[in-house]
Amino acid sequence: MITAYRIVSHIWGEELRSSGFPARWNSGQVYVIYCAESRSLATLENIAHRKRNGLNAKFTLQVIEIPDDIKIESISKKDLPPKWSMANEEAYEKCRLIGDLWVSRQKSAVLAVPSAIVNDEINYLLNPNHPDFGKIKLVKKEVYRFDPRLGTEY
């Protein structure tokens, strides 16, 4: 069993769902749920992708269980193009092609990808349209607050 973590706005905290907004590993209208291998990585991913003043909103930490019998595909850093982790449109487009292809092939409900923020750590992409997605469980929801030392105010 793999436990993964996701921090979302409290209005989206009750279920596992995707907005369909574009991100590093998916184009717009390609539905993917992003989660991390640890609470701390989920925190850092949110800090990197939200404006600092957006961190004082209400959030939910989702604890997600991925059963051992679900196939997990993996992307290795060595299989990615140079500068894949940069925060620019060119890097995003290259990664989006990989993620979009993964979603369209429907070979697994989970894709393990390297974190662009923390070297040697893993994020998990969940495909909510894959038949095995129903085996993935949201097992716990917690109120989550970013520490004010991270540049937030309450």
PyRosetta script that sets phi, psi and omega in degrees:
from pyrosetta import init, pose_from_sequence

init()
pose = pose_from_sequence("MITAYRIVSHIWGEELRSSGFPARWNSGQVYVIYCAESRSLATLENIAHRKRNGLNAKFTLQVIEIPDDIKIESISKKDLPPKWSMANEEAYEKCRLIGDLWVSRQKSAVLAVPSAIVNDEINYLLNPNHPDFGKIKLVKKEVYRFDPRLGTEY")
pose.set_psi(1, 131.6)
pose.set_omega(1, 174.8)
pose.set_phi(2, -105.2)
pose.set_psi(2, 134.6)
pose.set_omega(2, 173.4)
pose.set_phi(3, -104.8)
pose.set_psi(3, 130.2)
pose.set_omega(3, 179.2)
pose.set_phi(4, -125.3)
pose.set_psi(4, 161.3)
pose.set_omega(4, -173.5)
pose.set_phi(5, -131.3)
pose.set_psi(5, 144.0)
pose.set_omega(5, -179.0)
pose.set_phi(6, -144.0)
pose.set_psi(6, 133.8)
pose.set_omega(6, 176.9)
pose.set_phi(7, -111.5)
pose.set_psi(7, 124.3)
pose.set_omega(7, -177.6)
pose.set_phi(8, -134.2)
pose.set_psi(8, 161.4)
pose.set_omega(8, 171.6)
pose.set_phi(9, -55.2)
pose.set_psi(9, 141.6)
pose.set_omega(9, -175.4)
pose.set_phi(10, -57.4)
pose.set_psi(10, -26.3)
pose.set_omega(10, -179.7)
pose.set_phi(11, -69.4)
pose.set_psi(11, -17.7)
pose.set_omega(11, 178.9)
pose.set_phi(12, -108.3)
pose.set_psi(12, 7.5)
pose.set_omega(12, -170.6)
pose.set_phi(13, -78.7)
pose.set_psi(13, -10.6)
pose.set_omega(13, -174.6)
pose.set_phi(14, -81.1)
pose.set_psi(14, -17.7)
pose.set_omega(14, -177.6)
pose.set_phi(15, -149.4)
pose.set_psi(15, 166.0)
pose.set_omega(15, 175.4)
pose.set_phi(16, -87.9)
pose.set_psi(16, 111.5)
pose.set_omega(16, 178.6)
pose.set_phi(17, -147.3)
pose.set_psi(17, 158.3)
pose.set_omega(17, -179.2)
pose.set_phi(18, -114.6)
pose.set_psi(18, 144.0)
pose.set_omega(18, 178.7)
pose.set_phi(19, -81.0)
pose.set_psi(19, -24.7)
pose.set_omega(19, -173.8)
pose.set_phi(20, 81.7)
pose.set_psi(20, 4.7)
pose.set_omega(20, 176.3)
pose.set_phi(21, -73.3)
pose.set_psi(21, 147.5)
pose.set_omega(21, 178.9)
pose.set_phi(22, -68.5)
pose.set_psi(22, 147.4)
pose.set_omega(22, 176.9)
pose.set_phi(23, -148.4)
pose.set_psi(23, -165.4)
pose.set_omega(23, -175.9)
pose.set_phi(24, -59.0)
pose.set_psi(24, -42.1)
pose.set_omega(24, -171.6)
pose.set_phi(25, -106.5)
pose.set_psi(25, 9.4)
pose.set_omega(25, 177.3)
pose.set_phi(26, -151.5)
pose.set_psi(26, 145.3)
pose.set_omega(26, 173.2)
pose.set_phi(27, -80.6)
pose.set_psi(27, 170.0)
pose.set_omega(27, 176.7)
pose.set_phi(28, -61.1)
pose.set_psi(28, 142.6)
pose.set_omega(28, -179.0)
pose.set_phi(29, 68.6)
pose.set_psi(29, 11.3)
pose.set_omega(29, 169.8)
pose.set_phi(30, -104.3)
pose.set_psi(30, 113.1)
pose.set_omega(30, -169.0)
pose.set_phi(31, -86.4)
pose.set_psi(31, 117.3)
pose.set_omega(31, -178.5)
pose.set_phi(32, -140.7)
pose.set_psi(32, 139.7)
pose.set_omega(32, 175.2)
pose.set_phi(33, -106.8)
pose.set_psi(33, 125.1)
pose.set_omega(33, -179.2)
pose.set_phi(34, -96.1)
pose.set_psi(34, 134.1)
pose.set_omega(34, 172.4)
pose.set_phi(35, -146.8)
pose.set_psi(35, 169.0)
pose.set_omega(35, -172.4)
pose.set_phi(36, -123.7)
pose.set_psi(36, 162.4)
pose.set_omega(36, -178.6)
pose.set_phi(37, -77.1)
pose.set_psi(37, -10.5)
pose.set_omega(37, 179.4)
pose.set_phi(38, -147.8)
pose.set_psi(38, 160.7)
pose.set_omega(38, 175.6)
pose.set_phi(39, -61.7)
pose.set_psi(39, -41.1)
pose.set_omega(39, -177.0)
pose.set_phi(40, -66.4)
pose.set_psi(40, -39.8)
pose.set_omega(40, 177.4)
pose.set_phi(41, -67.0)
pose.set_psi(41, -39.5)
pose.set_omega(41, 176.4)
pose.set_phi(42, -60.2)
pose.set_psi(42, -38.5)
pose.set_omega(42, 177.7)
pose.set_phi(43, -63.3)
pose.set_psi(43, -49.9)
pose.set_omega(43, -178.7)
pose.set_phi(44, -63.8)
pose.set_psi(44, -38.8)
pose.set_omega(44, 177.9)
pose.set_phi(45, -60.9)
pose.set_psi(45, -41.7)
pose.set_omega(45, 178.8)
pose.set_phi(46, -66.4)
pose.set_psi(46, -43.4)
pose.set_omega(46, 179.1)
pose.set_phi(47, -59.8)
pose.set_psi(47, -41.0)
pose.set_omega(47, -178.2)
pose.set_phi(48, -68.9)
pose.set_psi(48, -28.3)
pose.set_omega(48, -172.9)
pose.set_phi(49, -106.9)
pose.set_psi(49, -3.4)
pose.set_omega(49, 177.9)
pose.set_phi(50, -116.6)
pose.set_psi(50, 152.4)
pose.set_omega(50, 172.6)
pose.set_phi(51, -69.5)
pose.set_psi(51, 144.7)
pose.set_omega(51, -177.4)
pose.set_phi(52, -53.1)
pose.set_psi(52, -40.1)
pose.set_omega(52, -179.2)
pose.set_phi(53, -71.7)
pose.set_psi(53, -12.1)
pose.set_omega(53, 175.7)
pose.set_phi(54, -81.9)
pose.set_psi(54, -8.1)
pose.set_omega(54, -178.1)
pose.set_phi(55, -82.9)
pose.set_psi(55, -3.8)
pose.set_omega(55, 179.4)
pose.set_phi(56, -97.0)
pose.set_psi(56, 9.4)
pose.set_omega(56, 175.9)
pose.set_phi(57, -76.9)
pose.set_psi(57, -179.8)
pose.set_omega(57, 177.2)
pose.set_phi(58, -87.6)
pose.set_psi(58, 131.0)
pose.set_omega(58, -177.9)
pose.set_phi(59, -128.2)
pose.set_psi(59, 158.0)
pose.set_omega(59, 173.6)
pose.set_phi(60, -122.2)
pose.set_psi(60, 133.3)
pose.set_omega(60, 170.7)
pose.set_phi(61, -92.7)
pose.set_psi(61, 122.7)
pose.set_omega(61, 177.1)
pose.set_phi(62, -100.0)
pose.set_psi(62, 130.4)
pose.set_omega(62, 174.5)
pose.set_phi(63, -103.8)
pose.set_psi(63, 122.8)
pose.set_omega(63, -170.1)
pose.set_phi(64, -120.2)
pose.set_psi(64, 134.4)
pose.set_omega(64, 176.2)
pose.set_phi(65, -109.1)
pose.set_psi(65, 128.2)
pose.set_omega(65, 176.7)
pose.set_phi(66, -109.6)
pose.set_psi(66, 112.6)
pose.set_omega(66, -176.6)
pose.set_phi(67, -65.7)
pose.set_psi(67, 154.9)
pose.set_omega(67, -178.9)
pose.set_phi(68, -63.5)
pose.set_psi(68, -24.4)
pose.set_omega(68, -176.4)
pose.set_phi(69, -84.8)
pose.set_psi(69, 3.8)
pose.set_omega(69, 176.8)
pose.set_phi(70, -92.2)
pose.set_psi(70, 132.0)
pose.set_omega(70, 177.4)
pose.set_phi(71, -68.2)
pose.set_psi(71, 133.1)
pose.set_omega(71, 176.7)
pose.set_phi(72, -121.3)
pose.set_psi(72, 118.5)
pose.set_omega(72, 172.8)
pose.set_phi(73, -86.5)
pose.set_psi(73, 156.6)
pose.set_omega(73, -178.2)
pose.set_phi(74, -133.1)
pose.set_psi(74, 146.2)
pose.set_omega(74, 171.8)
pose.set_phi(75, -112.4)
pose.set_psi(75, 129.0)
pose.set_omega(75, 177.5)
pose.set_phi(76, -98.2)
pose.set_psi(76, 148.8)
pose.set_omega(76, 178.3)
pose.set_phi(77, -57.8)
pose.set_psi(77, -33.4)
pose.set_omega(77, -178.2)
pose.set_phi(78, -68.7)
pose.set_psi(78, -18.6)
pose.set_omega(78, 178.0)
pose.set_phi(79, -90.7)
pose.set_psi(79, -0.7)
pose.set_omega(79, -178.1)
pose.set_phi(80, -99.6)
pose.set_psi(80, 155.0)
pose.set_omega(80, 179.5)
pose.set_phi(81, -68.5)
pose.set_psi(81, 158.8)
pose.set_omega(81, 176.2)
pose.set_phi(82, -56.5)
pose.set_psi(82, 146.7)
pose.set_omega(82, 177.1)
pose.set_phi(83, 61.0)
pose.set_psi(83, 25.0)
pose.set_omega(83, -179.8)
pose.set_phi(84, -60.7)
pose.set_psi(84, -27.8)
pose.set_omega(84, -173.7)
pose.set_phi(85, -89.0)
pose.set_psi(85, 0.3)
pose.set_omega(85, -179.5)
pose.set_phi(86, -67.4)
pose.set_psi(86, 155.2)
pose.set_omega(86, 179.8)
pose.set_phi(87, -97.3)
pose.set_psi(87, 64.7)
pose.set_omega(87, 177.0)
pose.set_phi(88, -140.5)
pose.set_psi(88, 164.0)
pose.set_omega(88, -173.6)
pose.set_phi(89, -62.8)
pose.set_psi(89, -36.5)
pose.set_omega(89, 179.4)
pose.set_phi(90, -61.1)
pose.set_psi(90, -46.0)
pose.set_omega(90, 178.9)
pose.set_phi(91, -65.4)
pose.set_psi(91, -42.8)
pose.set_omega(91, 179.6)
pose.set_phi(92, -60.7)
pose.set_psi(92, -42.3)
pose.set_omega(92, -178.8)
pose.set_phi(93, -61.8)
pose.set_psi(93, -39.9)
pose.set_omega(93, 179.1)
pose.set_phi(94, -65.2)
pose.set_psi(94, -43.0)
pose.set_omega(94, 179.1)
pose.set_phi(95, -69.5)
pose.set_psi(95, -36.7)
pose.set_omega(95, 179.1)
pose.set_phi(96, -61.9)
pose.set_psi(96, -37.5)
pose.set_omega(96, 177.1)
pose.set_phi(97, -59.7)
pose.set_psi(97, -41.8)
pose.set_omega(97, 179.9)
pose.set_phi(98, -65.3)
pose.set_psi(98, -49.0)
pose.set_omega(98, -179.5)
pose.set_phi(99, -65.0)
pose.set_psi(99, -42.6)
pose.set_omega(99, 179.3)
pose.set_phi(100, -62.7)
pose.set_psi(100, -39.9)
pose.set_omega(100, 178.1)
pose.set_phi(101, -64.6)
pose.set_psi(101, -42.7)
pose.set_omega(101, 177.5)
pose.set_phi(102, -57.7)
pose.set_psi(102, -47.0)
pose.set_omega(102, 179.6)
pose.set_phi(103, -62.0)
pose.set_psi(103, -44.9)
pose.set_omega(103, -175.3)
pose.set_phi(104, -68.7)
pose.set_psi(104, -31.2)
pose.set_omega(104, -179.5)
pose.set_phi(105, -73.4)
pose.set_psi(105, -25.9)
pose.set_omega(105, 176.9)
pose.set_phi(106, 56.1)
pose.set_psi(106, 36.2)
pose.set_omega(106, 179.7)
pose.set_phi(107, -87.6)
pose.set_psi(107, -17.4)
pose.set_omega(107, 178.0)
pose.set_phi(108, -155.3)
pose.set_psi(108, 157.9)
pose.set_omega(108, 177.7)
pose.set_phi(109, -89.0)
pose.set_psi(109, -12.0)
pose.set_omega(109, -175.7)
pose.set_phi(110, -133.8)
pose.set_psi(110, 136.4)
pose.set_omega(110, 173.9)
pose.set_phi(111, -126.0)
pose.set_psi(111, 121.0)
pose.set_omega(111, 175.5)
pose.set_phi(112, -87.8)
pose.set_psi(112, 126.2)
pose.set_omega(112, -178.3)
pose.set_phi(113, -128.2)
pose.set_psi(113, 150.3)
pose.set_omega(113, 177.9)
pose.set_phi(114, -70.3)
pose.set_psi(114, 145.5)
pose.set_omega(114, 174.7)
pose.set_phi(115, -71.7)
pose.set_psi(115, 135.9)
pose.set_omega(115, 174.9)
pose.set_phi(116, -82.4)
pose.set_psi(116, -8.3)
pose.set_omega(116, -175.2)
pose.set_phi(117, -102.1)
pose.set_psi(117, -41.7)
pose.set_omega(117, -178.1)
pose.set_phi(118, -121.5)
pose.set_psi(118, 116.4)
pose.set_omega(118, -178.7)
pose.set_phi(119, -57.5)
pose.set_psi(119, 136.8)
pose.set_omega(119, 176.2)
pose.set_phi(120, 66.9)
pose.set_psi(120, 20.0)
pose.set_omega(120, 172.2)
pose.set_phi(121, -114.3)
pose.set_psi(121, 163.0)
pose.set_omega(121, -168.2)
pose.set_phi(122, -121.3)
pose.set_psi(122, 138.6)
pose.set_omega(122, 166.3)
pose.set_phi(123, -109.1)
pose.set_psi(123, 152.3)
pose.set_omega(123, 177.1)
pose.set_phi(124, -115.3)
pose.set_psi(124, 132.8)
pose.set_omega(124, 172.6)
pose.set_phi(125, -101.7)
pose.set_psi(125, 133.7)
pose.set_omega(125, 177.9)
pose.set_phi(126, -112.8)
pose.set_psi(126, 135.2)
pose.set_omega(126, 178.9)
pose.set_phi(127, -100.4)
pose.set_psi(127, 102.6)
pose.set_omega(127, -176.4)
pose.set_phi(128, -67.9)
pose.set_psi(128, -10.1)
pose.set_omega(128, 179.5)
pose.set_phi(129, -99.5)
pose.set_psi(129, 4.0)
pose.set_omega(129, 178.5)
pose.set_phi(130, -84.8)
pose.set_psi(130, 143.4)
pose.set_omega(130, -179.7)
pose.set_phi(131, -56.2)
pose.set_psi(131, -30.6)
pose.set_omega(131, -179.8)
pose.set_phi(132, -81.8)
pose.set_psi(132, -5.7)
pose.set_omega(132, -178.0)
pose.set_phi(133, -58.5)
pose.set_psi(133, -33.2)
pose.set_omega(133, -180.0)
pose.set_phi(134, -62.2)
pose.set_psi(134, -18.5)
pose.set_omega(134, 177.4)
pose.set_phi(135, -80.6)
pose.set_psi(135, -17.4)
pose.set_omega(135, -180.0)
pose.set_phi(136, -82.1)
pose.set_psi(136, 130.4)
pose.set_omega(136, -172.2)
pose.set_phi(137, -118.5)
pose.set_psi(137, 136.1)
pose.set_omega(137, 168.0)
pose.set_phi(138, -85.1)
pose.set_psi(138, 106.2)
pose.set_omega(138, -170.9)
pose.set_phi(139, -99.8)
pose.set_psi(139, -16.1)
pose.set_omega(139, -178.5)
pose.set_phi(140, -157.0)
pose.set_psi(140, 144.1)
pose.set_omega(140, 175.4)
pose.set_phi(141, -129.3)
pose.set_psi(141, 130.8)
pose.set_omega(141, -179.6)
pose.set_phi(142, -130.1)
pose.set_psi(142, 145.7)
pose.set_omega(142, 169.8)
pose.set_phi(143, -64.5)
pose.set_psi(143, 134.6)
pose.set_omega(143, -178.4)
pose.set_phi(144, -125.4)
pose.set_psi(144, 132.5)
pose.set_omega(144, 176.1)
pose.set_phi(145, -126.7)
pose.set_psi(145, 132.5)
pose.set_omega(145, 175.3)
pose.set_phi(146, -75.4)
pose.set_psi(146, 137.9)
pose.set_omega(146, 178.9)
pose.set_phi(147, -62.0)
pose.set_psi(147, 132.9)
pose.set_omega(147, -177.6)
pose.set_phi(148, -62.3)
pose.set_psi(148, -19.3)
pose.set_omega(148, 177.0)
pose.set_phi(149, -68.4)
pose.set_psi(149, -11.6)
pose.set_omega(149, 177.4)
pose.set_phi(150, -86.1)
pose.set_psi(150, 9.3)
pose.set_omega(150, 177.4)
pose.set_phi(151, 97.4)
pose.set_psi(151, 16.5)
pose.set_omega(151, 179.9)
pose.set_phi(152, -107.5)
pose.set_psi(152, 160.0)
pose.set_omega(152, 174.0)
pose.set_phi(153, -131.5)
pose.set_psi(153, 148.1)
pose.set_omega(153, -179.9)
pose.set_phi(154, -105.9)
pose.dump_pdb("model.pdb")
